[in-house]
């Protein structure tokens, strides 16, 4: 049984758990939350770096007299606006991120 499955099953029949078991479960969940929070901050940092690079390039293109909006950009915008998503995420937030974590560790 994985740590996640153990933590999830630990929420069943809480009245049967000892205070020590509840504290241990709580500590495990706090540790998991810290990992998720760290991963989110790293991802936001990467997003900020990529956005800054795109803005820098767009400014260069504009100063050089190039078009900053291409036909591909217009097509992409049309596709986005044509989809009737109503705020639904295109990502499955319930998917297990263990594979992503392993990929990121190998990148570092």
PASEBA-1860 file (N, C-alpha, C; in nm, 3 decimals):
! residues 108
1> XXXXXXXX> 0.086/-0.119/0.000/0.000/0.000/0.000/0.089/0.123/0.000 ~ 0.061/0.219/-0.089/0.141/0.341/-0.098/0.110/0.433/0.020 ~ 0.197/0.534/0.039/0.175/0.631/0.146/0.042/0.703/0.127 ~ 0.011/0.736/0.000/-0.113/0.808/-0.029/-0.233/0.721/0.007 ~ -0.229/0.593/-0.032/-0.339/0.503/0.000/-0.353/0.485/0.151 ~ -0.240/0.479/0.220/-0.243/0.465/0.365/-0.304/0.589/0.429 ~ -0.267/0.707/0.379/-0.323/0.831/0.433/-0.471/0.840/0.405 ~ -0.512/0.803/0.284/-0.654/0.807/0.250/-0.734/0.707/0.333
9> XXXXXXXX> -0.681/0.587/0.351/-0.751/0.487/0.431/-0.750/0.525/0.578 ~ -0.654/0.607/0.619/-0.648/0.653/0.757/-0.763/0.743/0.795 ~ -0.832/0.798/0.697/-0.945/0.885/0.724/-1.074/0.808/0.747 ~ -1.068/0.678/0.728/-1.185/0.593/0.751/-1.184/0.549/0.898 ~ -1.299/0.551/0.957/-1.314/0.507/1.097/-1.222/0.581/1.192 ~ -1.225/0.711/1.185/-1.139/0.792/1.272/-1.166/0.765/1.420 ~ -1.288/0.735/1.454/-1.322/0.712/1.594/-1.251/0.590/1.652 ~ -1.201/0.501/1.566/-1.130/0.382/1.612/-0.980/0.406/1.628
17> XXXXXXXX> -0.932/0.520/1.583/-0.788/0.550/1.587/-0.748/0.608/1.722 ~ -0.626/0.575/1.763/-0.573/0.632/1.886/-0.526/0.775/1.858 ~ -0.512/0.856/1.961/-0.460/0.991/1.940/-0.323/0.991/1.873 ~ -0.239/0.893/1.906/-0.107/0.884/1.844/-0.117/0.857/1.694 ~ -0.210/0.769/1.657/-0.231/0.740/1.515/-0.282/0.863/1.441 ~ -0.372/0.936/1.504/-0.424/1.057/1.441/-0.315/1.161/1.424 ~ -0.230/1.176/1.525/-0.119/1.272/1.513/-0.022/1.231/1.403 ~ 0.007/1.102/1.393/0.097/1.053/1.289/0.038/1.078/1.151
25> XXXXXXXX> -0.090/1.051/1.136/-0.158/1.076/1.008/-0.154/1.224/0.974 ~ -0.180/1.307/1.073/-0.176/1.452/1.053/-0.036/1.498/1.012 ~ 0.065/1.444/1.078/0.204/1.479/1.042/0.235/1.438/0.899 ~ 0.188/1.321/0.857/0.210/1.275/0.719/0.144/1.369/0.619 ~ 0.022/1.412/0.651/-0.049/1.502/0.561/0.017/1.639/0.556 ~ 0.067/1.688/0.668/0.141/1.814/0.668/0.267/1.804/0.580 ~ 0.336/1.691/0.590/0.457/1.672/0.509/0.422/1.668/0.361 ~ 0.312/1.600/0.326/0.269/1.595/0.186/0.232/1.734/0.136
33> XXXXXXXX> 0.163/1.812/0.220/0.125/1.947/0.182/0.248/2.034/0.156 ~ 0.352/2.017/0.236/0.476/2.093/0.217/0.540/2.058/0.083 ~ 0.538/1.930/0.046/0.593/1.889/-0.084/0.515/1.951/-0.199 ~ 0.382/1.948/-0.188/0.297/2.005/-0.293/0.321/2.156/-0.304 ~ 0.331/2.221/-0.190/0.353/2.366/-0.188/0.486/2.401/-0.253 ~ 0.591/2.325/-0.222/0.722/2.349/-0.282/0.716/2.329/-0.433 ~ 0.653/2.222/-0.475/0.641/2.194/-0.620/0.567/2.308/-0.691 ~ 0.461/2.360/-0.629/0.386/2.471/-0.687/0.473/2.594/-0.701
41> XXXXXXXX> 0.553/2.624/-0.599/0.640/2.742/-0.606/0.745/2.727/-0.716 ~ 0.800/2.606/-0.731/0.897/2.581/-0.838/0.832/2.600/-0.974 ~ 0.712/2.546/-0.991/0.642/2.560/-1.119/0.611/2.706/-1.149 ~ 0.569/2.781/-1.049/0.541/2.923/-1.072/0.668/2.998/-1.110 ~ 0.781/2.961/-1.052/0.907/3.022/-1.090/0.941/2.995/-1.236 ~ 0.923/2.872/-1.279/0.949/2.836/-1.419/0.854/2.911/-1.513 ~ 0.728/2.921/-1.473/0.630/2.996/-1.554/0.672/3.142/-1.566 ~ 0.713/3.202/-1.457/0.757/3.343/-1.458/0.877/3.363/-1.550
49> XXXXXXXX> 0.972/3.271/-1.547/1.090/3.281/-1.634/1.050/3.273/-1.781 ~ 0.964/3.177/-1.814/0.920/3.163/-1.953/0.840/3.284/-2.001 ~ 0.753/3.335/-1.917/0.676/3.454/-1.956/0.769/3.573/-1.978 ~ 0.865/3.591/-1.890/0.959/3.704/-1.905/1.036/3.692/-2.036 ~ 1.076/3.571/-2.071/1.149/3.552/-2.196/1.059/3.583/-2.317 ~ 0.935/3.539/-2.312/0.844/3.570/-2.422/0.820/3.720/-2.435 ~ 0.802/3.788/-2.323/0.782/3.934/-2.327/0.907/4.001/-2.385 ~ 1.025/3.957/-2.343/1.149/4.015/-2.395/1.156/3.999/-2.546
57> XXXXXXXX> 1.122/3.881/-2.595/1.127/3.856/-2.739/1.023/3.940/-2.815 ~ 0.904/3.951/-2.758/0.801/4.034/-2.824/0.844/4.180/-2.832 ~ 0.907/4.229/-2.725/0.956/4.367/-2.727/1.063/4.385/-2.833 ~ 1.153/4.288/-2.844/1.257/4.294/-2.948/1.195/4.297/-3.087 ~ 1.097/4.209/-3.109/1.031/4.203/-3.239/0.959/4.334/-3.271 ~ 0.890/4.389/-3.173/0.819/4.515/-3.195/0.917/4.628/-3.227 ~ 1.028/4.635/-3.155/1.128/4.739/-3.178/1.194/4.723/-3.315 ~ 1.200/4.597/-3.364/1.258/4.571/-3.495/1.156/4.591/-3.608
65> XXXXXXXX> 1.033/4.628/-3.570/0.930/4.653/-3.671/0.855/4.530/-3.716 ~ 0.875/4.419/-3.650/0.805/4.295/-3.687/0.665/4.295/-3.627 ~ 0.579/4.212/-3.687/0.445/4.192/-3.632/0.457/4.111/-3.503 ~ 0.389/4.154/-3.399/0.394/4.080/-3.273/0.279/3.980/-3.263 ~ 0.181/3.992/-3.351/0.070/3.897/-3.357/0.074/3.831/-3.494 ~ 0.084/3.699/-3.493/0.092/3.626/-3.620/-0.043/3.563/-3.654 ~ -0.051/3.510/-3.773/-0.172/3.438/-3.813/-0.196/3.318/-3.724 ~ -0.089/3.253/-3.681/-0.102/3.139/-3.590/-0.161/3.181/-3.457
73> XXXXXXXX> -0.124/3.300/-3.411/-0.180/3.351/-3.286/-0.330/3.372/-3.298 ~ -0.371/3.424/-3.413/-0.514/3.449/-3.436/-0.589/3.316/-3.441 ~ -0.533/3.217/-3.509/-0.597/3.085/-3.516/-0.609/3.023/-3.377 ~ -0.504/3.036/-3.297/-0.505/2.982/-3.161/-0.613/3.051/-3.077 ~ -0.624/3.182/-3.090/-0.726/3.256/-3.016/-0.866/3.213/-3.059 ~ -0.886/3.194/-3.188/-1.016/3.146/-3.239/-1.048/3.010/-3.179 ~ -0.950/2.920/-3.177/-0.971/2.787/-3.119/-1.008/2.796/-2.971 ~ -0.938/2.881/-2.898/-0.965/2.897/-2.755/-1.106/2.950/-2.733
81> XXXXXXXX> -1.142/3.053/-2.808/-1.273/3.113/-2.791/-1.386/3.024/-2.841 ~ -1.357/2.936/-2.937/-1.458/2.847/-2.993/-1.490/2.732/-2.899 ~ -1.397/2.694/-2.813/-1.421/2.586/-2.719/-1.512/2.634/-2.608 ~ -1.612/2.554/-2.578/-1.709/2.590/-2.476/-1.671/2.521/-2.346 ~ -1.561/2.563/-2.285/-1.509/2.494/-2.168/-1.570/2.543/-2.036 ~ -1.613/2.666/-2.031/-1.672/2.722/-1.910/-1.588/2.696/-1.785 ~ -1.460/2.723/-1.794/-1.374/2.712/-1.677/-1.326/2.573/-1.644 ~ -1.360/2.474/-1.726/-1.315/2.338/-1.699/-1.168/2.328/-1.734
89> XXXXXXXX> -1.092/2.273/-1.643/-0.949/2.259/-1.664/-0.922/2.155/-1.772 ~ -0.822/2.183/-1.854/-0.784/2.082/-1.955/-0.692/1.977/-1.894 ~ -0.659/1.993/-1.768/-0.571/1.899/-1.700/-0.651/1.817/-1.600 ~ -0.618/1.692/-1.587/-0.684/1.606/-1.490/-0.615/1.626/-1.355 ~ -0.677/1.704/-1.269/-0.616/1.736/-1.140/-0.620/1.618/-1.045 ~ -0.692/1.512/-1.081/-0.697/1.395/-0.996/-0.591/1.293/-1.033 ~ -0.518/1.318/-1.142/-0.416/1.223/-1.186/-0.303/1.217/-1.086 ~ -0.241/1.102/-1.075/-0.130/1.081/-0.983/-0.006/1.150/-1.039
97> XXXXXXXX> 0.057/1.233/-0.960/0.173/1.310/-1.004/0.305/1.241/-0.977 ~ 0.305/1.116/-0.934/0.430/1.049/-0.901/0.525/1.043/-1.020 ~ 0.471/1.020/-1.140/0.555/1.014/-1.259/0.620/1.149/-1.287 ~ 0.544/1.260/-1.270/0.597/1.394/-1.292/0.708/1.425/-1.194 ~ 0.690/1.384/-1.069/0.792/1.410/-0.967/0.923/1.341/-1.002 ~ 0.914/1.218/-1.054/1.035/1.145/-1.093/1.103/1.213/-1.210 ~ 1.026/1.265/-1.306/1.083/1.334/-1.420/1.156/1.461/-1.376 ~ 1.095/1.537/-1.284/1.156/1.660/-1.238/1.285/1.635/-1.161
105> XXXX> 1.288/1.525/-1.083/1.408/1.495/-1.007/1.523/1.460/-1.100 ~ 1.492/1.395/-1.213/1.598/1.359/-1.306/1.648/1.480/-1.382 ~ 1.566/1.589/-1.391/1.606/1.711/-1.458/1.705/1.792/-1.375 ~ 1.700/1.774/-1.244/1.782/1.857/-1.156/1.922/1.808/-1.141
END
